[in-house]
Amino acid sequence: MSSYILGVDGGNSKTIALVADSEGRIIGAGRGGCADIYGAESVEAACQAIADAVMAALSAASLTPQALDIGVFSLAGADWAEDFVFLQQAMEQRHFGKHITVVNDAIGALRAGSPDGTGVSIVCGTGTATGARNVNGQVWHTSWWQQTAGSEQLGKKTLKAVFGAELGIAPATTLTQRVLQFYDLPTVEAVLHRLTTRTELRIPERAGKLARILLEEAERSDPVAQEIVRTHGESLADHAIVAARHLKLDELSSFYLVLAGSVFRDRPSIFVNAIIERMRSELPQAVAVFNRFEPVVGAVLLALESLDVPVTEALLHALTATLPPISLFET
């Protein structure tokens, strides 16, 4: 009789659930909203987002929760000990696996990108997560220690640069025209007004969407954009260095540095190079790799490993061949 496992990746922008059999074939997929117990409207709303994704995946697989042998939940907001207790109990109450494991979302992303499941991950999406795992299965993640965030913070830095340039207290930048185009407004003052007015004219900031503009202008050699991107990347690397040292990965001859998340999707060279150069300035044995899979696949692999299923190339081929369309993962 085949075993069935569940892998879930829950973040601020979306939650993805995959159901697979013990041979690595994905037989059901589902999507929900914000799963971060610190970022959602309430902890109940976060748990409901997870449940929505899981039940959609189970429905697609024509299974009930009782059929699940293993459930691995890689979640933003799994930070402190009490968070793990709460999330573990919440998933157990919903019977999302006879055996349930909750990890920080940085750990699932690490498993999705590291060939052997060890190393350090930098996840840069709407937010940011940094985590490490060694050969003994010990993990460490930055969680609330993390000072540098993802696309939302990059977008806010973009707006700050544009507003400063408009006042003449910061250098002129090509970001200005791109921001005007993004909001479809004629002047920077009009943008600032529409973002801050108390009236019905107010529009959503959507700062996270500006991150792509920032990265593009950096690649086009705008000095202001390049400085923002380099500084941001170096700070992410600093957190990754701390994570590596916490688990003594710095004592190894080499270890993987996994770059994951939507901000890395187009592999922006200035941003990536800033991270790698800072990382290698302190830990030259770091071997940078991009995620081979979406982070949720890391949760699936962790679930399979907990069943003592070897992660072979044949299994990875079966998994790859049955992955849902990329549209499921897009923000």
Buried (B, 14 or more C-beta within 10 A) or exposed (E): EEBBBBBBBBBBBBBBBBBBBBBBBBBBBBBBBBBBBBBBEEBEBBBBBBBBBBBBBBEBBEBEBEBBBBBBBBBBBBBEEEBBEBBBEBBBEBBBBBBBBBBBBBBBBBBBBBEEBBBBBBBBBBBBBBBBBBEEEEBBBBBEEBEBBBBBBBBBBBBEBBBBBBEEEBEBBBBBEBBBEBBEBEEBEBBBBBBEEEEEEEBEBEBBBBBBBBBBBBBEEBEBBBBBBBEBBBBBBBBBBBBBBBBEBBEBEEBBBBBBBBBBBEEBEBBBBBBBEBBBEBBEBBBBBEBBBBBBBBBBBBBBBBEEBEBEEEBBEBBEEBBBEEEBBEE
